[in-house]
Amino acid sequence: MKRKIFKAISLILSVLCCLSLFACGGNGENGKNPDDKPTKDSLSYNLTANQMDAVFDLSFDLVDVAVVDRYEADYLISCVSGLQDLTVIDVNGIEFSKENFCFITRKNSNLDEYINAAMYNIQEFPIDVNFSNNKTGVMHYDMDLYKIAELCGLQNLVLSIPDPEVYLTDTPTGEWQTVCQRGMFNIGWTLPPDSKGFNRLDSLVYRHDNGHSDGVEINILKTVATAMGFFTESGDYYVQPIEWKDIETKLNDGTVDVIMGAIVDTPALREKFDVTSPHMQNSYCLVVRKQDAEKYSSLTELKNARFCAASGSEGESLIKGYLTDILLK
């Protein structure tokens, strides 16, 4: 009887030991524990399934610094309950590359010029627009680009739209004339190919299970359509999601007239498409708890912090590369 009890206790201890080893090896990449001190050639970091989880880990004091997109950080801190104790910090000596968001149209189309005109009008002359939400119409009054972005806490990312080359009051020409005669504006939206880590990005674009689309870019799209004289979604303008790999095909075969969303303006993009003036600018950023903002504004203290980013995201690459080079070498 004593031998059976001993064997049972031994089995339980073995299981607990295995679970302990599994837990130590499963937190962070290659078993890296965020509580570990950084070595001379690597930072201490943890990886999460998405950027939202990275920000919540920071709020729960599991890490010290989250490396995420600025629009994700601003949206979560502004709009999600319980995250107002967090803030974005600037650190002298650390500067992340910028991304400009825009609309794209077929090459040598003039639709980009008229969209620029609509964006300029929205900036200078606020309009009333209906932002539907799960088929429930919500009218917003005197909306401009800043106010639209402010609904999702992204007002700090809005760029100024320059004077357009044409105006909406001009006689329609080219493809814009074709769209006007057709009476239907076909618009696609997409996420960029490197969108791993923010599959439910409410701040920019998001598609509900019922097919309804939300987010600041969707609201900008609806406002642009309204400014251009297309007032009713699925009536005289139609919005549809487009896979990133299909954007060239869908534009060139006429399935859509323009594509918007989290599209990053690059020279390579401009070789294939006409691109509108950018309306928002994004970059990666460092998010910390407000009480630690002054502390981690110092490179000396920052190198000892526990970092966090979404697995497979640019944030992970920045921790392994750029931030490691700046802080430890």
C-alpha positions as CSV (number, residue, x, y, z in Angstrom):
1,M,0.0,0.0,0.0
2,K,2.8,2.4,0.9
3,R,4.5,1.5,-2.4
4,K,1.4,2.4,-4.4
5,I,1.1,5.7,-2.5
6,F,4.7,6.5,-3.2
7,K,4.3,5.7,-7.0
8,A,1.2,8.0,-7.1
9,I,3.1,10.9,-5.5
10,S,6.0,10.4,-7.8
11,L,3.7,10.4,-10.9
12,I,2.1,13.7,-9.7
13,L,5.5,15.3,-9.1
14,S,6.7,14.2,-12.6
15,V,3.6,15.7,-14.2
16,L,4.1,19.0,-12.3
17,C,7.7,19.1,-13.3
18,C,6.9,18.6,-17.0
19,L,4.2,21.4,-16.8
20,S,6.7,23.7,-15.2
21,L,9.3,23.0,-17.9
22,F,6.7,23.6,-20.6
23,A,5.7,26.9,-19.1
24,C,9.3,28.1,-18.9
25,G,9.8,27.1,-22.5
26,G,6.6,28.5,-23.9
27,N,6.7,32.2,-23.0
28,G,8.5,34.2,-25.6
29,E,10.5,33.0,-28.6
30,N,12.8,30.0,-28.1
31,G,11.9,29.8,-24.4
32,K,12.9,33.4,-23.7
33,N,11.1,34.5,-20.5
34,P,10.3,38.2,-20.4
35,D,11.6,38.3,-16.8
36,D,15.0,37.2,-18.0
37,K,17.7,39.9,-18.0
38,P,18.9,40.8,-21.5
39,T,22.2,39.4,-22.5
40,K,24.9,41.6,-23.9
41,D,23.7,41.0,-27.5
42,S,19.9,40.6,-27.1
43,L,16.9,42.3,-25.5
44,S,14.4,40.6,-23.2
45,Y,11.2,40.2,-25.1
46,N,7.9,38.3,-25.3
47,L,5.7,37.5,-28.4
48,T,1.9,37.5,-28.5
49,A,-0.7,36.4,-31.0
50,N,-1.5,40.0,-32.1
51,Q,-0.8,43.6,-31.3
52,M,-3.8,44.0,-29.0
53,D,-2.6,41.2,-26.8
54,A,0.8,42.9,-26.7
55,V,-0.8,46.1,-25.4
56,F,-2.9,44.2,-22.8
57,D,0.3,42.4,-21.6
58,L,1.8,45.8,-21.0
59,S,-1.3,46.9,-19.1
60,F,-1.2,43.7,-17.0
61,D,2.5,44.5,-16.0
62,L,3.8,41.4,-17.8
63,V,6.1,43.5,-19.9
64,D,7.5,47.1,-19.8
65,V,7.3,48.2,-23.4
66,A,5.0,47.2,-26.3
67,V,6.3,47.8,-29.9
68,V,3.2,48.2,-32.0
69,D,1.7,50.3,-34.8
70,R,0.9,53.9,-33.8
71,Y,-2.7,53.7,-35.0
72,E,-3.2,50.5,-33.0
73,A,-1.8,52.1,-29.9
74,D,-3.8,55.3,-30.3
75,Y,-7.0,53.5,-30.9
76,L,-6.7,51.1,-28.0
77,I,-5.6,53.8,-25.5
78,S,-8.4,56.1,-26.6
79,C,-11.2,53.7,-27.1
80,V,-10.7,50.6,-25.0
81,S,-11.6,50.7,-21.4
82,G,-8.8,50.0,-18.9
83,L,-6.0,51.1,-21.2
84,Q,-5.9,54.8,-20.3
85,D,-2.9,54.1,-18.0
86,L,-0.7,53.7,-21.1
87,T,1.0,56.2,-23.3
88,V,3.2,56.5,-26.4
89,I,6.7,57.8,-25.7
90,D,9.3,59.4,-27.9
91,V,13.0,58.5,-27.2
92,N,15.9,60.6,-28.4
93,G,18.0,58.4,-30.7
94,I,15.1,56.1,-31.8
95,E,13.1,56.9,-34.9
96,F,10.9,54.5,-36.8
97,S,10.2,54.7,-40.5
98,K,6.9,56.4,-41.6
99,E,4.1,54.9,-43.7
100,N,1.7,57.1,-45.7
101,F,-1.9,55.8,-46.3
102,C,-3.6,56.6,-49.5
103,F,-6.0,55.5,-52.2
104,I,-4.9,53.7,-55.4
105,T,-6.5,53.7,-58.9
106,R,-5.6,52.3,-62.3
107,K,-2.4,53.6,-63.9
108,N,-3.0,56.7,-66.1
109,S,-6.5,57.1,-64.7
110,N,-7.7,60.5,-63.5
111,L,-9.7,59.1,-60.6
112,D,-6.9,59.9,-58.2
113,E,-7.1,63.6,-59.1
114,Y,-10.8,63.7,-58.3
115,I,-10.4,61.8,-55.1
116,N,-7.7,64.3,-54.1
117,A,-10.3,67.0,-54.9
118,A,-12.8,65.3,-52.7
119,M,-10.3,64.8,-49.8
120,Y,-9.4,68.5,-50.0
121,N,-13.1,69.5,-49.9
122,I,-13.6,67.3,-46.8
123,Q,-10.6,68.9,-45.2
124,E,-11.7,72.5,-45.9
125,F,-15.5,72.2,-46.0
126,P,-16.9,69.7,-43.4
127,I,-20.0,67.8,-44.6
128,D,-22.8,65.7,-43.1
129,V,-22.4,62.0,-43.7
130,N,-24.1,58.8,-42.7
131,F,-21.8,56.2,-41.1
132,S,-23.9,53.1,-40.9
133,N,-23.2,50.6,-38.1
134,N,-24.5,47.1,-38.5
135,K,-27.2,48.4,-40.8
136,T,-28.2,51.2,-38.3
137,G,-27.7,54.6,-39.9
138,V,-25.8,57.1,-37.7
139,M,-25.7,60.6,-39.1
140,H,-22.5,62.7,-38.3
141,Y,-22.6,66.4,-38.9
142,D,-19.8,68.8,-40.0
143,M,-17.3,66.0,-40.5
144,D,-13.8,66.6,-41.8
145,L,-10.8,64.3,-41.9
146,Y,-9.6,65.3,-38.4
147,K,-13.1,64.6,-36.9
148,I,-13.4,61.3,-38.7
149,A,-10.0,60.1,-37.4
150,E,-10.9,61.4,-33.9
151,L,-13.8,59.0,-33.7
152,C,-11.2,56.2,-33.4
153,G,-8.5,58.2,-31.5
154,L,-6.3,58.6,-34.6
155,Q,-6.5,62.4,-35.1
156,N,-2.8,62.8,-34.5
157,L,-2.1,60.8,-37.6
158,V,-4.0,63.0,-40.1
159,L,-2.0,64.7,-42.8
160,S,-2.8,68.0,-44.6
161,I,-4.2,67.6,-48.1
162,P,-2.6,70.0,-50.6
163,D,-4.6,72.0,-53.2
164,P,-5.9,69.6,-55.9
165,E,-5.1,69.8,-59.6
166,V,-8.8,69.6,-60.5
167,Y,-12.0,70.4,-58.6
168,L,-15.3,68.5,-58.3
169,T,-17.1,71.4,-59.9
170,D,-15.1,70.9,-63.1
171,T,-16.7,69.2,-66.0
172,P,-16.0,65.4,-65.6
173,T,-13.5,63.9,-67.9
174,G,-11.8,60.6,-68.5
175,E,-12.6,57.7,-66.1
176,W,-14.3,60.1,-63.7
177,Q,-16.8,60.9,-66.5
178,T,-17.3,57.2,-67.0
179,V,-18.1,56.7,-63.3
180,C,-20.5,59.6,-63.2
181,Q,-22.4,58.3,-66.3
182,R,-22.5,54.8,-64.9
183,G,-24.0,56.2,-61.6
184,M,-22.2,53.6,-59.5
185,F,-18.8,54.0,-57.8
186,N,-17.1,50.6,-57.1
187,I,-14.7,50.8,-54.2
188,G,-12.5,48.1,-52.8
189,W,-10.7,48.0,-49.4
190,T,-7.9,45.9,-48.2
191,L,-5.2,45.3,-45.6
192,P,-1.6,45.3,-46.6
193,P,0.2,42.0,-47.1
194,D,2.1,42.3,-43.8
195,S,-1.0,42.7,-41.8
196,K,-0.3,39.7,-39.5
197,G,-1.0,40.6,-36.0
198,F,-4.1,42.8,-36.5
199,N,-6.8,40.7,-38.0
200,R,-9.4,42.6,-36.0
201,L,-8.1,46.1,-36.5
202,D,-11.2,48.2,-35.6
203,S,-9.2,51.5,-35.9
204,L,-8.6,51.2,-39.7
205,V,-10.8,48.6,-41.5
206,Y,-12.8,45.7,-40.2
207,R,-15.4,43.4,-41.7
208,H,-18.1,42.0,-39.3
209,D,-19.5,38.5,-39.7
210,N,-22.6,40.0,-41.2
211,G,-20.5,41.6,-44.0
212,H,-20.7,45.1,-42.7
213,S,-17.4,47.2,-42.7
214,D,-16.2,49.6,-40.1
215,G,-13.2,51.6,-39.2
216,V,-11.7,55.1,-39.8
217,E,-10.7,54.2,-43.4
218,I,-14.2,53.0,-44.1
219,N,-15.6,56.2,-42.7
220,I,-13.2,58.3,-44.8
221,L,-14.3,56.2,-47.9
222,K,-18.0,56.9,-47.2
223,T,-17.3,60.6,-46.7
224,V,-15.3,60.8,-50.0
225,A,-18.1,59.0,-51.8
226,T,-20.6,61.5,-50.3
227,A,-18.4,64.5,-51.3
228,M,-18.3,63.1,-54.9
229,G,-22.1,62.8,-55.1
230,F,-22.6,59.1,-54.2
231,F,-24.7,59.1,-51.1
232,T,-26.1,55.6,-50.6
233,E,-23.9,52.5,-49.8
234,S,-25.0,49.6,-52.0
235,G,-27.2,52.2,-53.8
236,D,-24.9,54.4,-55.8
237,Y,-21.6,53.3,-54.4
238,Y,-20.6,49.7,-53.6
239,V,-17.8,48.7,-51.1
240,Q,-16.2,45.3,-51.2
241,P,-13.1,43.6,-49.6
242,I,-10.2,42.8,-51.9
243,E,-7.4,40.4,-51.1
244,W,-4.0,42.2,-51.4
245,K,-2.8,39.6,-54.0
246,D,-5.7,40.5,-56.2
247,I,-5.6,44.3,-56.2
248,E,-3.9,44.7,-59.6
249,T,-6.3,42.2,-61.3
250,K,-9.4,43.7,-59.7
251,L,-8.4,47.3,-60.7
252,N,-7.4,46.5,-64.2
253,D,-10.4,44.3,-65.0
254,G,-12.8,47.0,-63.8
255,T,-14.2,45.1,-60.8
256,V,-13.4,48.2,-58.7
257,D,-12.5,51.8,-59.6
258,V,-10.4,52.5,-56.6
259,I,-8.9,50.6,-53.6
260,M,-8.5,52.1,-50.2
261,G,-7.6,50.9,-46.7
262,A,-4.3,50.3,-45.0
263,I,-2.3,50.8,-48.2
264,V,1.3,51.9,-47.8
265,D,2.5,54.4,-50.4
266,T,5.9,53.2,-51.8
267,P,7.8,53.9,-55.1
268,A,7.1,50.3,-56.1
269,L,3.3,50.9,-55.7
270,R,3.5,54.0,-57.8
271,E,5.1,52.1,-60.7
272,K,1.9,50.0,-61.0
273,F,-0.9,52.4,-59.9
274,D,-1.9,56.0,-59.6
275,V,-1.7,57.1,-56.0
276,T,-3.6,59.8,-54.2
277,S,-2.1,62.4,-51.8
278,P,-1.6,60.6,-48.4
279,H,-4.2,61.4,-45.8
280,M,-2.7,59.6,-42.7
281,Q,0.8,58.7,-41.6
282,N,1.7,55.8,-39.4
283,S,4.8,54.4,-37.8
284,Y,5.7,51.8,-35.2
285,C,6.0,53.2,-31.7
286,L,6.9,52.4,-28.1
287,V,4.0,52.1,-25.6
288,V,4.6,52.1,-21.8
289,R,2.7,52.6,-18.6
290,K,2.3,56.3,-17.9
291,Q,4.1,55.9,-14.6
292,D,7.2,54.6,-16.5
293,A,7.2,57.2,-19.2
294,E,10.0,59.3,-17.9
295,K,12.0,56.2,-16.9
296,Y,12.0,54.6,-20.3
297,S,12.6,57.8,-22.2
298,S,16.2,57.1,-21.3
299,L,18.2,54.7,-23.6
300,T,20.1,53.5,-20.5
301,E,16.9,52.3,-18.8
302,L,15.2,51.2,-22.0
303,K,17.8,48.6,-22.7
304,N,16.9,46.8,-19.5
305,A,13.1,46.8,-20.2
306,R,11.0,43.7,-21.0
307,F,9.7,44.2,-24.6
308,C,6.7,42.7,-26.3
309,A,5.4,42.6,-29.9
310,A,3.0,40.5,-32.1
311,S,4.6,37.4,-33.4
312,G,5.6,37.8,-37.1
313,S,5.0,41.5,-37.0
314,E,7.3,44.4,-37.9
315,G,7.5,45.0,-34.2
316,E,9.2,41.7,-33.6
317,S,11.7,42.5,-36.4
318,L,12.4,45.9,-34.8
319,I,13.1,44.3,-31.4
320,K,15.5,41.8,-32.9
321,G,17.2,44.2,-35.2
322,Y,16.9,48.0,-35.0
323,L,16.2,48.3,-31.3
324,T,18.9,45.7,-30.4
325,D,21.4,47.6,-32.5
326,I,20.5,51.0,-31.0
327,L,20.4,49.8,-27.3
328,L,23.0,47.1,-27.0
329,K,25.7,47.8,-29.6
